[in-house]
């Protein structure tokens, strides 16, 4: 039996904290997989786009919010002429999507900056969920678990080996 080669696509996802860092922003999926579930904003990288550029763009397109990525840009990065240091994601994971393809997902932590802008027709803009609201809404189990760790501070500096900005503080 011949093994079918799976297509792999690059994506970026962002767990977006509100200004008080007490809730995360989610968008409802309108297509499979996870139809009807809430997920963090994210999507495919466009041609010639870096993962962190895609993360910022996807959040803006899906929710109307501008954000800053809380991931650090370096841990002893090599500084060279013409080299751009990118933000470190909090995770890079291979996600099976369907029978034919996978996503290589760059997962970031971000925080809103400013007010929500007007969205295009048909865009929902997302929903803010606090730790106590996560169990009452449709989220995949792995997303719910990650969101709880972020909002309770269990998954911050120690878990990410110092990649998150040193100014990052989570609610008690």
C-alpha positions in Angstrom: 0.0 0.0 0.0 1.4 3.3 -1.1 1.6 6.1 1.6 -0.2 9.2 0.5 1.8 12.4 1.1 -0.1 15.0 3.1 -0.1 18.6 2.2 1.3 20.9 4.8 0.3 24.6 5.2 1.7 27.3 7.5 -0.7 29.1 9.8 -0.5 31.5 12.7 -2.8 31.6 15.8 -2.9 34.2 18.6 -4.3 33.9 22.1 -5.3 37.5 22.5 -5.5 39.0 26.1 -7.7 42.0 26.8 -6.1 45.1 28.3 -6.6 43.9 31.9 -5.3 40.4 31.0 -8.4 38.7 32.5 -10.0 37.4 29.3 -9.1 35.9 25.9 -10.6 36.7 22.5 -12.2 33.9 20.5 -13.9 33.7 17.1 -16.6 31.2 16.1 -15.6 28.8 13.3 -17.9 28.9 10.4 -16.3 26.0 8.5 -15.0 22.5 9.4 -13.1 21.5 11.2 -14.5 22.7 14.5 -17.6 24.2 12.9 -19.5 26.3 15.6 -16.6 26.1 18.1 -14.7 29.1 19.4 -11.0 29.3 18.6 -8.3 31.9 18.9 -8.0 34.1 15.9 -5.7 32.9 13.2 -5.2 31.7 9.7 -2.9 30.9 6.8 0.3 32.8 6.0 0.1 34.7 2.7 2.8 34.7 0.1 6.0 36.4 1.4 4.4 37.0 4.9 6.3 36.1 8.1 4.4 34.2 10.8 4.3 37.2 13.1 3.0 39.4 10.3 0.3 36.8 9.6 -0.6 36.7 13.3 -1.2 40.5 13.5 -3.1 40.5 10.2 -5.4 37.6 11.0 -6.4 39.1 14.4 -7.1 42.5 12.7 -9.1 40.9 9.9 -11.2 38.5 12.1 -11.8 40.8 15.1 -11.1 44.4 14.2 -8.5 44.6 17.0 -4.9 45.7 16.7 -2.6 43.8 19.0 1.0 43.5 20.0 2.7 40.1 20.3 4.0 39.5 23.8 6.6 37.0 22.7 10.1 38.2 23.0 12.0 39.0 19.8 15.3 37.5 21.0 17.2 35.2 23.3 20.7 36.0 22.3 19.6 36.6 18.7 22.3 36.9 16.1 22.5 40.5 15.0 23.6 40.7 11.4 23.2 43.3 8.7 19.9 42.8 6.9 18.7 40.1 9.3 15.2 40.7 10.8 14.6 39.0 14.1 11.1 37.6 14.3 8.9 37.2 17.4 9.2 33.8 19.1 5.9 31.9 19.1 4.9 30.3 22.4 4.5 27.0 20.4 4.9 25.6 16.9 2.7 22.6 16.4 1.7 20.1 13.6 -2.1 19.9 13.5 -3.9 17.3 11.4 -6.8 19.1 9.7 -8.4 16.5 7.5 -7.5 13.3 5.6 -5.4 15.3 3.1 -3.6 18.1 5.0 -2.0 19.4 8.1 -1.2 22.8 9.5 2.2 23.9 10.8 0.9 26.4 13.3 2.9 29.2 14.9 1.1 30.0 18.1 1.5 33.4 19.7 0.4 35.3 22.8 -0.8 38.8 22.2 -2.6 41.7 23.9 -5.0 44.2 22.4 -3.9 47.8 21.8 -6.6 50.4 21.3 -10.3 50.1 20.4 -12.0 47.7 18.0 -12.3 49.0 14.4 -15.2 48.6 12.1 -15.4 45.1 10.6 -16.3 44.0 7.1 -19.8 42.6 6.4 -20.3 39.2 7.8 -17.5 39.4 10.4 -18.5 38.7 14.0 -15.6 40.3 15.8 -15.2 37.7 18.4 -16.1 37.1 22.0 -14.1 37.8 25.2 -14.1 34.8 27.6 -12.7 34.9 31.2 -11.4 31.7 32.8 -14.8 31.2 34.5 -16.6 31.3 31.2 -14.5 28.8 29.3 -16.4 25.7 30.4 -19.8 27.3 29.4 -18.8 27.8 25.7 -18.0 25.4 22.8 -14.2 25.2 22.6 -12.1 22.2 21.7 -10.7 20.6 24.8 -7.0 21.4 24.0 -7.9 25.1 23.3 -9.9 25.3 26.6 -7.0 23.8 28.5 -4.4 26.1 27.0 -6.7 29.1 27.6 -7.1 28.2 31.3 -3.4 27.9 31.7 -2.8 31.3 30.1 -5.6 33.0 32.2 -4.5 31.5 35.5 -0.9 32.2 34.9 0.2 28.6 34.9 1.6 28.9 31.5 3.8 32.0 31.4 7.4 32.8 32.0 8.5 29.4 33.4 6.6 27.3 30.8 7.9 29.5 27.9 11.5 29.6 29.1 11.5 33.4 29.3 10.2 34.0 25.8 7.3 36.2 27.0 8.1 39.9 27.7 9.4 40.4 31.2 6.7 43.0 31.7 4.0 40.4 31.3 1.9 40.0 34.5 -1.2 37.9 34.8 -4.2 38.5 37.0 -4.1 36.9 40.4 
